[in-house]
Amino acid sequence: MSELTTEQVLELLQRQGGSQNVDLSGRDLTGIDLSGEALEELLEEQGYGNGSSRPPRWFEPWTKGVSLSHANLRRSHLRMADLRNACLEGADLRDADLAGAYLQEAMLEEADLRRANLAGAVLSHSVLWAKYSSLEGAYLYGAHVEFVPCRREQFGRGVGEELDRDWLRAREAYLALRHNFLDMGRYADSSWAYRKERRMERSAAFPSEEGDQWVKDELARPRGALTRWMPEELLRRLLYLRLYLKPPRGVPVRRAQHLGNWFEDALCEFGENPWRLLWWMGGLLVAFGLLYFLVDLLSPEPVTLALAAGSPRPLMEYLTFSLASLATVTFVRLEPATTLGALLASLEAALGLGLFALLMYTLGRRMSGN
């Protein structure tokens, strides 16, 4: 229960001449009802409903809710609080507990929500659109974020679940953000949230909770002669490497899922980055061209340039042949002279087909905003 009633909070706001001078940091306001609907009923009871008199300082006519703009609410307990239509513009809500709070259509521009607990909170149609609103480290697992105008830059290093290495909850938080960005037509931000979501899946695959606990237990043990000199971070990395290569009995390691997810990310960022695919194709072209050049797998008789028999070809010829193989184009003046050369050219052609198909798919996703 809240240590202050609704009437006491409103009286404090009125007595202090507005919310800018109010310090509610650390106060327990669990379940308090400061919704616009409740305040409008209170205004009518006090004779403000006819519009003939100026509303009290605790009421914001623009949002038709309580005025808590620039209030100090740091570390306050606002679980299940009803703050619908509240004006929280510029409020300090760092480390505040807003789990399950009702914040529909609340004004949160320029509010500081770093490390705020918004798990299960209802943020539908609330306004977070501002350059200086900060949501870095905010907890969003289970929060309703439908049609909330915000941007990815506001989340900084990530949501609180990610910073706490709670990968599965972080995945759900980014999933909700992705759908919200799509609803708002912010396709680049939706792409960022999708990449984050998939990376949380990869992190959840390895290490598992059992794996993390095993590493913590190993670090807590007395060190031997070989590990006594090691920094703790180095030892931690070596333990994770051992866990990945040879997991102890009873500790699940989903290598296939982890490696597959890592490969998708490295190749094209889960179908969201066509430029990375172009870099891969360019690297493949140069790598195979250099391979042809080093082992000289082309026909010994130079055809494209008038060179003396047996003289080395220029590197550009090999790169040209590599480009033709990668693009699956027949280039009749150059051909592999050995079976190994034909196999390498076929392998390059197969890789080129796959990369081109993936490039078209990625471009289609980006152009459609999906």
BAPALO-746951 format. One record per residue (C-alpha): residue number from 1; x, y, z. Coordinates in Angstrom, 2 decimals, padded with zeros to 5 digits. Each point is the difference from the previous one (the first is absolute). Layout:
<nodes>
pos,px,py,pz
NUM,X,Y,Z
...
</nodes>
This chain:
<nodes>
pos,px,py,pz
1,000.00,000.00,000.00
2,001.06,003.57,-000.68
3,001.38,001.93,002.96
4,-001.73,003.10,-001.41
5,-003.60,000.25,-001.17
6,-001.02,001.64,-003.25
7,-001.26,003.05,001.89
8,003.27,000.36,001.92
9,002.07,-000.08,-003.19
10,-002.23,002.61,-001.66
11,000.14,002.19,003.10
12,003.80,-000.24,-000.01
13,000.13,001.03,-003.67
14,-002.32,002.93,000.64
15,001.90,001.14,003.11
16,003.38,-000.14,-001.76
17,-001.28,002.11,-002.89
18,000.34,-002.77,-002.59
19,001.87,-003.21,-000.58
20,003.42,001.55,-000.71
21,000.60,000.54,003.71
22,-001.35,-003.38,001.12
23,002.35,-002.73,001.20
24,-001.66,-003.42,000.08
25,003.22,-001.98,-000.39
26,-000.08,-003.35,001.74
27,-003.62,000.39,001.11
28,-002.33,-003.00,-000.10
29,-002.92,000.92,-002.26
30,-001.02,-003.56,-000.86
31,-003.44,-000.19,-001.60
32,-000.74,003.72,000.29
33,-002.74,001.28,-002.30
34,001.09,003.18,-001.78
35,-001.82,-000.73,-003.24
36,-001.54,002.78,-002.05
37,-003.44,-001.50,000.46
38,000.26,000.09,003.81
39,001.36,003.54,-000.02
40,-002.75,001.30,-002.27
41,-002.59,-001.40,002.42
42,001.83,001.74,002.84
43,000.04,003.26,-001.97
44,-003.75,-000.17,-000.49
45,-000.52,-000.61,003.72
46,002.11,003.08,000.77
47,-001.88,002.18,-002.47
48,002.61,000.22,-002.77
49,-002.09,-001.84,-002.58
50,-001.75,003.02,-001.51
51,003.28,001.47,-001.29
52,-000.64,003.38,001.63
53,002.90,-000.24,002.44
54,003.66,-000.83,-000.45
55,000.80,-003.68,000.67
56,002.28,-000.88,002.93
57,003.73,-000.33,-000.46
58,-000.10,-003.78,000.22
59,-002.13,-000.27,-003.16
60,001.38,000.15,-003.55
61,-002.75,001.17,-002.42
62,001.97,-001.10,-003.06
63,000.10,-003.70,000.95
64,-003.02,000.20,002.34
65,001.95,-001.75,002.74
66,002.24,000.60,002.97
67,002.93,002.38,-000.50
68,003.26,-001.61,001.14
69,002.27,001.70,-002.51
70,003.63,000.29,001.18
71,-000.93,-001.67,003.28
72,002.63,-001.99,001.89
73,-001.33,-003.56,-000.02
74,003.34,-001.77,000.12
75,-000.17,-003.47,001.59
76,-003.67,000.54,000.79
77,-002.28,-003.03,000.28
78,-002.85,000.39,-002.48
79,-000.98,-003.63,-000.52
80,-003.52,-000.32,-001.44
81,-000.41,003.79,000.24
82,-002.64,001.51,-002.26
83,001.69,002.85,-001.87
84,-002.15,000.16,-003.10
85,000.18,003.40,-001.74
86,002.68,001.13,002.46
87,002.46,002.70,-001.05
88,003.43,-001.36,000.96
89,001.96,002.22,-002.35
90,003.60,000.32,001.17
91,-000.67,-002.05,003.15
92,002.87,-001.83,001.67
93,-001.11,-003.64,000.05
94,003.41,-001.64,000.24
95,-000.16,-003.36,001.78
96,-003.72,000.51,000.62
97,-002.17,-003.10,000.39
98,-002.85,000.38,-002.49
99,-000.75,-003.70,-000.40
100,-003.60,-000.49,-001.09
101,-000.69,003.74,000.04
102,-002.65,001.46,-002.32
103,001.61,002.67,-002.17
104,-002.38,000.16,-002.95
105,000.18,003.35,-001.81
106,002.47,001.33,002.57
107,002.40,002.75,-001.04
108,003.55,-001.24,000.63
109,001.99,002.30,-002.26
110,003.51,000.68,001.29
111,-000.67,-002.21,003.02
112,002.99,-001.87,001.39
113,-000.98,-003.67,000.17
114,003.45,-001.53,000.27
115,-000.14,-003.34,001.84
116,-003.70,000.52,000.71
117,-001.99,-003.19,000.48
118,-002.78,000.10,-002.60
119,-000.63,-003.76,-000.01
120,-003.67,-000.63,-000.68
121,-000.77,003.73,-000.19
122,-002.62,001.22,-002.47
123,001.65,002.65,-002.18
124,-002.48,-000.04,-002.88
125,-000.23,003.38,-001.77
126,002.29,001.65,002.53
127,002.42,002.60,-001.38
128,003.74,-000.67,000.29
129,000.99,001.84,-003.15
130,002.85,002.33,000.88
131,003.71,000.15,-000.65
132,000.87,000.10,003.68
133,-002.40,-002.62,001.39
134,002.17,-002.81,001.26
135,-001.08,-003.62,000.28
136,003.43,-001.57,000.31
137,-000.14,-002.96,002.34
138,-003.80,000.21,000.41
139,-001.70,-003.35,000.64
140,-002.71,-000.71,-002.57
141,-000.82,-003.68,000.37
142,-003.77,-000.44,-000.33
143,-000.59,003.73,-000.57
144,-002.72,001.11,-002.42
145,001.70,002.38,-002.43
146,-002.57,000.34,-002.76
147,000.19,003.25,-002.01
148,002.61,001.57,002.25
149,002.07,002.56,-001.94
150,003.63,-000.63,000.91
151,003.29,-000.67,-001.73
152,002.77,-002.56,000.35
153,002.53,002.68,001.01
154,-001.90,000.46,003.25
155,000.93,-003.53,001.13
156,003.76,000.57,-000.11
157,001.83,-003.23,000.87
158,-003.25,-001.94,000.21
159,-002.93,-000.86,002.24
160,000.51,-000.95,003.63
161,-000.58,-003.70,-000.63
162,002.88,-000.07,-002.49
163,002.37,001.85,002.33
164,-000.92,-002.52,002.73
165,000.68,-002.89,-002.44
166,-003.59,-001.20,000.30
167,-000.01,-000.97,-003.66
168,-003.45,-001.56,-000.34
169,-001.78,002.94,001.61
170,002.12,002.38,-002.04
171,-001.12,-001.82,-003.14
172,-003.65,000.54,000.93
173,000.68,003.69,000.71
174,001.59,000.51,-003.42
175,-002.82,-001.93,-001.65
176,-002.51,002.44,001.49
177,002.13,002.94,-001.11
178,000.27,-001.39,-003.52
179,-003.77,-000.21,-000.38
180,-000.37,003.49,001.43
181,002.53,001.44,-002.46
182,-001.81,-001.73,-002.87
183,-003.34,001.47,001.12
184,001.61,003.45,000.08
185,001.54,-000.44,-003.45
186,003.57,000.22,001.30
187,001.44,-002.83,-002.09
188,003.68,000.66,000.72
189,-000.69,-000.12,003.74
190,-002.06,-003.15,-000.48
191,002.95,-001.57,-001.82
192,002.25,000.90,002.96
193,-002.44,-001.57,002.46
194,-000.23,-003.16,-002.13
195,003.79,-000.37,-000.06
196,000.08,000.48,003.76
197,-002.74,-002.58,000.42
198,001.91,-002.61,-001.99
199,003.24,000.73,001.88
200,-001.80,-000.59,003.27
201,-001.03,-003.40,-001.38
202,003.64,-000.75,-000.74
203,001.11,001.08,003.45
204,-002.74,-002.12,001.58
205,001.23,-003.04,-001.94
206,003.48,000.34,001.49
207,000.72,000.19,002.80
208,-003.09,-001.42,001.67
209,-000.96,000.83,003.59
210,001.58,-003.28,001.07
211,003.16,000.95,-001.89
212,000.18,003.42,001.67
213,-000.42,-001.64,003.40
214,002.75,-002.52,-000.78
215,002.42,002.82,-000.92
216,-000.87,001.87,003.22
217,000.60,-003.14,002.05
218,003.36,-000.59,-001.70
219,001.08,003.59,000.64
220,-000.93,-000.35,003.69
221,002.27,-003.01,000.46
222,003.59,000.40,001.27
223,002.36,000.53,-002.92
224,002.76,-002.42,-000.91
225,003.60,000.72,-000.87
226,-000.78,000.54,-003.69
227,-002.94,002.36,000.47
228,001.14,001.99,003.02
229,001.80,002.57,-002.15
230,-002.90,000.47,-002.46
231,-002.25,003.09,000.12
232,-003.56,-000.94,000.87
233,-001.38,001.18,-003.36
234,002.50,-002.14,-001.94
235,-000.82,-003.02,002.14
236,-003.71,000.63,-000.54
237,000.47,000.01,-003.78
238,002.03,-003.20,000.12
239,-002.70,-001.68,002.07
240,-002.65,000.99,-002.53
241,002.22,-001.36,-002.79
242,000.31,-003.29,001.85
243,-003.74,-000.01,000.63
244,-000.61,000.45,-003.74
245,002.47,-002.63,-001.18
246,-000.48,-002.60,002.74
247,-003.01,000.73,002.22
248,-000.26,-001.79,003.35
249,-002.66,-002.64,000.46
250,-003.43,001.50,000.62
251,000.82,003.41,-001.53
252,-001.88,000.49,-003.31
253,001.86,001.73,-002.84
254,-001.98,000.72,-003.18
255,002.93,000.37,-002.38
256,-001.98,-000.42,-003.23
257,-002.45,002.77,000.86
258,002.77,002.28,001.23
259,002.23,-000.54,-003.06
260,-002.90,000.31,-002.45
261,-001.11,003.24,001.59
262,003.56,001.32,000.03
263,000.45,-000.87,-003.69
264,-003.21,001.80,-000.99
265,001.13,003.06,001.91
266,003.49,000.00,-001.51
267,-001.30,-000.55,-003.53
268,-002.77,002.58,-000.29
269,-001.20,000.96,003.50
270,-003.00,-002.34,-000.26
271,-001.01,001.29,-003.44
272,000.08,003.67,001.05
273,003.32,001.17,-001.50
274,000.47,-000.39,-003.79
275,003.26,002.00,000.13
276,001.63,-002.71,002.07
277,-000.92,-002.54,-002.66
278,001.67,002.16,-002.65
279,003.16,000.04,002.12
280,-000.15,-003.79,000.25
281,-000.41,-000.31,-003.78
282,002.93,002.33,-000.61
283,002.16,-001.95,002.43
284,-000.98,-003.27,-001.66
285,000.89,001.39,-003.42
286,003.46,001.13,001.14
287,000.68,-003.18,002.00
288,-000.76,-002.33,-002.92
289,001.87,002.29,-002.42
290,003.10,-000.19,002.16
291,-000.42,-003.76,000.31
292,-000.12,-000.37,-003.79
293,003.03,002.28,-000.28
294,002.07,-001.93,002.55
295,-000.58,-003.49,-001.39
296,-000.37,001.09,-003.64
297,-003.06,-002.09,-000.79
298,-000.87,001.83,-003.23
299,000.90,-001.13,-003.49
300,003.77,000.31,-000.64
301,-000.54,001.66,-003.35
302,-000.73,003.72,000.55
303,-002.93,001.08,-002.11
304,-001.12,003.38,001.21
305,003.42,001.66,-000.13
306,002.87,-000.46,-002.46
307,002.50,-001.51,002.42
308,002.87,-002.32,-000.80
309,-000.59,-003.67,000.67
310,000.69,-000.92,003.58
311,000.09,003.58,001.28
312,-002.20,000.69,003.07
313,-003.42,001.55,-000.50
314,-000.95,003.25,001.70
315,-002.03,-000.29,003.18
316,-002.91,001.81,-001.64
317,-000.64,-003.01,-002.26
318,-000.50,-002.23,003.02
319,-002.27,002.55,001.67
320,-001.99,000.26,-003.25
321,-000.42,-003.76,-000.09
322,-000.98,000.02,003.68
323,-002.67,002.63,-000.70
324,-001.37,-002.07,-002.88
325,-000.14,-003.12,002.19
326,-001.63,001.87,002.90
327,-002.65,001.49,-002.29
328,-000.46,-003.39,-001.75
329,000.84,001.60,-003.35
330,001.79,-002.05,-002.69
331,003.21,001.70,-001.02
332,001.25,-002.02,-002.98
333,003.47,001.56,-000.28
334,001.03,-001.23,003.44
335,-000.65,-003.43,001.42
336,001.40,-002.27,002.72
337,002.70,-002.35,-001.24
338,-000.27,-002.69,002.69
339,-002.69,-001.96,001.80
340,000.86,001.80,003.22
341,-000.44,003.32,-001.76
342,-003.40,-001.07,-001.31
343,-001.06,-001.08,003.50
344,001.08,003.33,001.49
345,-001.80,001.94,-002.73
346,-003.15,-002.07,000.59
347,000.25,000.61,003.75
348,000.35,003.73,-000.58
349,-003.00,-000.03,-002.34
350,-002.12,-001.83,002.58
351,001.01,002.47,002.72
352,-000.73,002.89,-002.38
353,-003.49,-001.31,-000.72
354,-000.74,-000.27,003.71
355,001.33,003.47,000.77
356,-001.90,001.60,-002.89
357,-003.24,-001.65,001.09
358,000.56,001.16,003.57
359,000.82,003.50,-001.25
360,-003.31,000.20,-001.90
361,-001.87,-001.23,003.07
362,001.72,002.53,002.25
363,-000.62,002.86,-002.42
364,-003.65,-001.02,-000.21
365,-000.32,000.10,003.79
366,001.61,003.41,000.21
367,-002.07,001.49,-002.83
368,-003.27,-001.34,001.39
369,000.82,001.15,003.54
370,-000.58,-003.51,001.35
</nodes>
